[in-house]
Every structure is written in structure tokens, then in C-alpha cells.
Amino acid sequence: MSGQARVANPVLAEVIRSGRLESWHRGSLVVLGADGAVAVSAGVVDAAMYPRSSNKPMQATAMLGYGLDLADDRLLALAAASHSGEEFHIGGVREILAGAGLGESDLQCPPDLPLDDEAKADLLRVGGKRDRVHMNCSGKHAAMLATCVAAGWPTVSYRDPAHPLQQRIKTTVERLAAEPVTAIGVDGCGAPLMALTLTGLARAFAAIVRSPAGSAELRVADAMRGYPAWMSGSVRYEAALMNAVPGMLMKPGADGVCAFALADGRAAAVKIDDGAQRAVAPVMAALLRVLVAELDVEVDVDTLDEIIHAPVLGGGQPVGEIRPLLA
């Protein structure tokens, strides 16, 4: 955050090309035990940072608590999504909006193209262009609008940090993270962005998965775990990891952030200093490879190993790898 002293965090991943070290990525990580105490940490984990889209499970929890009514859990997963803009994502966003008597023109996220390469090519092929509904945060924005309609709050100003919706989201974020929000920024989608420490982010994920049956928190967790492709995309690493580790809740954010909580209540969060997304998946998969040994569920370790050894390409062929360093 502004004014924060820069600290040389440890190297969490290195990039090997043709047998030589090409570059590396520093960062910080924290792992919480099932009791909520810090079990492992590396780098600075107690300074405020922006979790970006890793905040979305908390935002969705707040919206459920204040009137959001989505009978289909796929749509609830979409409300907490950074979706790829595939056809089913776009149809879901339109369904959320229609259920609230609203349309795409009410969305205040910026116009964008789908994140998914095939979906992007399909859109462009038929003459489509950047629009708000294809922006990866449109599910969250549609849910924010639907919550405002349900609660009787104004929709035009729903992104304002002083809006009743955003004030209640802030309260929920602080409750789940068990720490105050020390700064509010503007996310890439234009919505308010609540700053937390890396430890607070992991604590929030643990609180969500450990919440009692019938709670808004657990319903959000179950929707995201039940429909990982709806909260990400058909070919995204977080969906693959959630399918590989039963009961895990995971949500990445932009600029090198990712957090997860396992079914037993253990949780972790990572921030890559330079914001490189390429380092996140191998680091998280390597961390999971260690932690899942204590889980009493069948884990697809082949998928974990495949993601750990993310290839570096040369001429379209693997010539190296992004190697996580967790020692």
C-alpha cells in the first residue's frame, strides 16, 4: 500500500528456460491451521494489500445476507465469479439481471472481451465487441444490482463506497477477516476494493468454510465448490484444483493474489510481489500438494502435479518450467 516500506520477500517461484534460470517471482504466503493460528508464513503477511477478486466470496456472502435471492446455486457461484465470458456465464448474468427487472445497461463494470480465448474468438467472429456483460466481473455487478433492488436501495450509485450495499459489504469483510479494512480502493471492475492483510484474507476463507449449515457463508462456499466452472471457467486452473481437492474453496484475484480454504478449516493465501499471474497456479498447487496429505478425501494428485510443473514454451514446445519454491 502507499507509504509501505518495500521488503525483499522470499522467492516463491523461479522460471527455468532451456536449463537456465531466466527470472523469478518473490512473494509472501501464509498458512493457517484448523485452529486459525498461523502455521507457516513467508514474507510480509501482516501488511494491508488489495486482495482483488479474492474478496468476492465475502462480497457474495454480504449480498445474500441483505436480500440477494438466487434460487440456482450456479448463479450464486457466478455472483462470486471472475468468469471467462463463456456462453453459460453470459446467460447467467442476464438471468440475474432479468430477475431483478434490470438489463445490461444497468451494469457499471467497464466493457471488455471474454477472458476465454474460444469465447473471445466466437464473439469477434459474429461482429461482437467489448461490452459490459462479457467483462469478467459482470456476475458480481449483476448480483450487486439485484441486491439493491431486493433491499430497496438505489441502483445508480451502487459502486459508491458510501452506498448502503458497500457499507454492509465492508462490515461483512471485517467480520470474516477479523480485522478492520484499513483502505478502500477501486478495483479493475470499478467496484470498491477492501484492503486486508494476507493473514486476514486467509482467515476470511477459513471462516466461510467453517460456518454453520444454513448460513450465507456456507451457501456461498457450497455454490462455488459445487460449480467451479461457473465461478471461473471451463479450462481455468482454479476450477481444476477445486475439482481435484474435494471440499476446497479457492478464489484467485488479479495481480498475483490467491486464497483457499480446505474442508478441514485450514486455509492459505499468497501474494506474488510483481503481480505475475503465471507464478500463482504452480505455487498454490505445490502448497496444496503438501497440505492434502492430511485430508481424509481422495485427491487427484495427478492434476496437482500437472499444475505444479507449468511449462515454459519455446517455439510452441516445452523448454522449461515455472518451478515453485516453498522450502
BAKOL-707235 format. One record per residue (C-alpha): residue in three letters; x, y, z. Coordinates in steps of 0.02 Angstrom, whole numbers, plus 32768, in hexadecimal, padded with zeros to 4 digits. Example, Ala and Ser with C-alpha at 12.3 -4.5 7.8 and 13.67 -1.06 7.14 Angstrom:
! BAKOL-707235
ALA82677F1F8186 SER82AC7FCB8165 
***
This chain:
! BAKOL-707235
MET800080008000 SER803680B57FEC GLY80BE80E48066 GLN80E480308094 ALA819C8004809B ARG81D17F878016 VAL82157EE6805F ALA82747E618000 ASN81F87DD3800F PRO823A7D247FE7 VAL823C7CDB7F39 LEU81A07C6D7F28 ALA81B97C377E73 GLU82457C367DF4 VAL823A7C297D37 ILE82AD7BAC7CE2 ARG82C67BBA7C25 SER83367B417BC6 GLY838D7B0B7C65 ARG83B47BBB7CA4 LEU83647C2A7D27 GLU830D7CB37CC4 SER82AA7D137D48 TRP82567D007DF0 HIS81C17D3C7E53 ARG81C87D757F07 GLY81307D767F77 SER80E27D4E801E LEU80747CC1805B VAL801C7C8C80F9 VAL7FD07BE7812F LEU7F547BDC81BF GLY7F357B3E8221 ALA7E877AFC8243 ASP7E8A7B5D82E6 GLY7EA37C018288 ALA7F557C1C82C5 VAL7FE27C42824B ALA80387B9C8226 VAL80B17BD7819F SER80DC7C818158 ALA815A7CC880DF GLY81757D7F80BB VAL81077E0C80F9 VAL805A7DCB8123 ASP801C7E51819D ALA801D7EEB812C ALA7F837F2880D0 MET7F747EFA8018 TYR7EE97EF17F98 PRO7EA47E3F7F88 ARG7E4E7E6F7EE4 SER7DD17DE97EAF SER7E007D797F42 ASN7D867DE97FA0 LYS7CF37DAA7F39 PRO7CBB7D1C7FAC MET7CAC7D9D8038 GLN7C4E7E167FC8 ALA7BD57D8C7F93 THR7BBB7D5C8049 ALA7B8B7E0E8073 MET7B127E177FE0 LEU7AB97D788016 GLY7AA97DBE80C4 TYR7A547E5B8085 GLY79D17E18800F LEU7A247DCB7F76 ASP79B17D3D7F43 LEU79FD7CC27EC7 ALA79A67C197ECA ASP7A277BCA7E55 ASP7AD07BAF7EA7 ARG7B237BBE7DFD LEU7AED7C747DFB LEU7B2F7C8B7EAC ALA7BD77C477E74 LEU7BCF7CC37DE5 ALA7BAF7D507E62 ALA7C5A7D277EAD ALA7CAD7D0A7E05 SER7D387D4E7D9A HIS7CE97CF47D08 SER7D347CCC7C5F GLY7CA57D137BF9 GLU7C6A7C6B7BB7 GLU7BB87C5B7B77 PHE7B737C147C19 HIS7BC47CA07C7D ILE7B737D267C12 GLY7ACB7CD07C19 GLY7AD87CC87CD6 VAL7B027D817CE8 ARG7A6C7DAE7C7E GLU79FF7D3C7CE8 ILE7A367D947D89 LEU7A117E3D7D3C ALA79687E087CF5 GLY79357DC17D9E ALA794D7E6F7DE7 GLY78F27EC67D59 LEU79957F0D7D16 GLY79FE7F017C78 GLU7AB07F097C3B SER7AAA7FC77C32 ASP7A9D7FCB7CF1 LEU7B487F797D04 GLN7BD37FF17D33 CYS7C697F807D16 PRO7CD47FB57C80 PRO7CB97F677BD4 ASP7D2D7ED77BAF LEU7D457E3B7B46 PRO7D387D897B8D LEU7DD07D457BE7 ASP7DB97C9C7B94 ASP7E127C967AEC GLU7D8C7C307A94 ALA7D007C9B7AD9 LYS7D5D7D387AA2 ALA7D787CF379F3 ASP7CC17CC079E6 LEU7C877D6E7A1A LEU7CFA7DC779A1 ARG7CCD7D4F7914 VAL7C177D877919 GLY7C447E3F7922 GLY7C3B7E5079DE LYS7CA37ECD7A3F ARG7CD07EFC7AF0 ASP7C377F0D7B5E ARG7C0D7F0D7C17 VAL7BBC7E637C21 HIS7C597E0C7BE1 MET7CC77E607C63 ASN7D037DDB7CDD CYS7CB67E317D75 SER7C097E487D28 GLY7BC07DBD7D94 LYS7BF37E1A7E32 HIS7BB07EBE7DEE ALA7B0B7E6D7DBB ALA7AFB7E247E6A MET7B227ECC7EB9 LEU7A977F1B7E53 ALA7A1E7E8E7E7F THR7A477EA47F38 CYS7A227F5E7F2C VAL79797F3B7EDC ALA794F7EBA7F63 ALA79827F307FF0 GLY79317FCB7FA5 TRP79D680257F8F PRO7A0280947EFA THR7A5480397E69 VAL7AA580CC7E0E SER7B2380E87E9A TYR7B4380337ECB ARG7C0180457EB2 ASP7C1080D87F2A PRO7C7080A57FC8 ALA7BEF8106802D HIS7B5D80A37FE1 PRO7AFF8035805E LEU7B327F997FFD GLN7BEB7FC18002 GLN7BE27FF180BA ARG7B967F4780E2 ILE7C177EEE8077 LYS7C9F7F4880DA THR7C517F0E817E THR7C4A7E5B813F VAL7CFD7E5E8101 GLU7D3A7E9E81A9 ARG7CD57E1C8209 LEU7D157D8981A2 ALA7DC97DC5819E ALA7DC47DF38257 GLU7E1F7E968233 PRO7DF27F4581F9 VAL7DF57F7B8144 THR7E7F7FFC8146 ALA7E6B803E8095 ILE7DE9803F800B GLY7E2380477F58 VAL7DD280317EAE ASP7DDB7F847E61 GLY7DF77F677DA7 CYS7D3B7F517D92 GLY7D187FF87DE6 ALA7CCF7FB27E88 PRO7D177FDF7F32 LEU7DAB7F757F65 MET7DC77F4F801E ALA7E7C7F3E8057 LEU7EAC7EB180CE THR7F4A7E5E810B LEU7F777DB980BC THR7F557D658163 GLY7EAA7DB9816D LEU7E807D7B80BE ALA7EAA7CC780EE ARG7E467CDC818F ALA7DAE7D13812C PHE7DB57C7A80BC ALA7DC47C098154 ALA7D2F7C5E81A5 ILE7CC67C458109 VAL7CE37B8980FB ARG7CCF7B6E81B8 SER7C2A7BCB81C2 PRO7B907B6B81FD ALA7B107B19818B GLY7A8E7B94814D SER7B037C2A8157 ALA7B207CA080C6 GLU7BDA7C7A80D1 LEU7BC77BBF80BC ARG7B497BD28030 VAL7BC67C3C7FCF ALA7C507BBD7FF0 ASP7BE27B2C7FBA ALA7BAC7B867F1B MET7C5E7BAC7EE9 ARG7C9B7AFD7F16 GLY7C087AAE7EBD TYR7C1B7B137E1D PRO7CD27B477E0B ALA7CC17B647D50 TRP7C397BE57D74 MET7CAA7C487DE9 SER7D3C7C407D6E GLY7D397BE57CC8 SER7D3C7B3B7C76 VAL7DF97B367C61 ARG7E377BA17CF2 TYR7EB57B617D71 GLU7E4B7B8C7E09 ALA7DBC7B227DC7 ALA7E357A927DA8 LEU7E7C7AA17E58 MET7DD07AAA7EAA ASN7D9C7A0E7E4A ALA7E3D79B87E7E VAL7E2C79DF7F38 PRO7D7B79B97F76 GLY7D347A397FEE MET7DB27AC17FC7 LEU7D7D7B757FAB MET7DF77BDA7F40 LYS7DEE7C867EF3 PRO7E7C7CDF7E9A GLY7E887D997E81 ALA7EE67E077E07 ASP7F9B7E3B7E24 GLY7FD67D967E6B VAL7F5B7D767EF8 CYS7F077CD17F23 ALA7EB77C877FBF PHE7E6A7BE17FEB ALA7E1E7B83807D LEU7E187AC7808D ALA7D827A6780D0 ASP7DDB7A4C8177 GLY7DE97B078194 ARG7E9F7B208167 ALA7EB97BB380F4 ALA7F417C0D8093 ALA7F5F7CAB802F VAL7FE87CE07FB8 LYS801C7D877F6C ILE809E7D8D7EE1 ASP80FC7E327EF1 ASP81087E5D7E38 GLY80547E2C7E17 ALA80847DA17D9F GLN7FF17D2B7D89 ARG80607CA47D3D ALA80AF7C807DE6 VAL800E7C6E7E48 ALA7FCB7BC77E0B PRO806E7B657E22 VAL808A7BAF7ECF MET7FD87B8A7F09 ALA7FDD7AD97EC1 ALA80847AB77F17 LEU803F7AF77FBB LEU7FA67A897FA7 ARG801379F37F7E VAL805B7A01802E LEU7FBA7A29808A VAL7F4779A7803C ALA7FAB79198089 GLU7F4779368129 LEU7E9D793780D4 ASP7E2878A380E5 VAL7DEC78AF8030 GLU7E26786D7F8A VAL7E8F78F37F36 ASP7EBC78F57E7D VAL7F77790B7E98 ASP7F9A78F67DDE THR7F40799B7DBD LEU7FA279EF7E49 ASP804679AF7E02 GLU801879E87D53 ILE7FF57A987D8F ILE80917A9C7DFC HIS80FC7A7C7D63 ALA80B87B097CF7 PRO811A7B077C54 VAL81817B937C0A LEU816F7B917B4E GLY81EB7BAE7AC2 GLY81B27B9E7A10 GLY810E7B5B7A50 GLN81637ACB7AAD PRO81907AB67B66 VAL82437AED7B84 GLY823B7B097C40 GLU81C67B257CD1 ILE81897B9F7D55 ARG81CF7B4E7DF1 PRO817E7B757E9B LEU81F47B8A7F2E LEU819E7B707FD5 ALA82307B368042 
***
